[in-house]
């Protein structure tokens, strides 16, 4: 089960995708915000974990 964590900085939002809650990082995607992050997760079957 893949999960995603959203990290926000002043200028960007990063969506970090991992294999499980404590697993290894699979991918990091730059997104515009929470809405785009949720849409990305829904389209790829990933559980939004921290947002």
C-alpha positions in Angstrom: 0.0 0.0 0.0 1.5 3.3 -1.1 0.9 6.4 1.1 1.7 10.1 0.4 2.9 12.8 2.7 2.6 16.5 1.7 5.4 18.9 2.7 4.9 22.6 2.2 7.7 25.2 1.9 7.3 28.9 1.2 7.5 28.4 -2.5 6.6 24.8 -3.2 4.7 21.7 -2.1 6.2 18.3 -2.3 4.3 15.1 -2.4 6.5 12.3 -1.1 5.2 8.8 -2.0 6.3 5.9 0.2 5.8 2.1 0.4 3.7 2.1 3.6 3.7 4.5 6.5 7.3 3.9 7.5 8.6 2.5 4.3 11.2 3.6 1.8 10.6 6.6 -0.4 9.4 5.7 -3.9 9.0 9.1 -5.5 8.7 12.8 -4.8 6.4 15.0 -6.9 6.1 18.8 -7.0 2.5 19.9 -6.7 0.7 23.2 -6.5 -1.1 22.5 -3.3 -3.4 20.2 -1.3 -6.1 20.1 -4.0 -3.6 18.9 -6.7 -2.0 16.5 -4.3 -5.4 14.9 -3.5 -6.2 14.6 -7.2 -2.8 13.0 -7.9 -3.3 10.5 -5.2 -6.8 9.6 -6.3 -5.7 9.2 -9.9 -2.8 6.9 -8.9 -4.5 4.9 -6.2 -2.4 6.3 -3.4 -3.6 6.9 0.1 -3.2 10.6 1.3 -1.7 10.1 4.7 -0.9 13.5 6.2 -3.3 15.9 4.6 
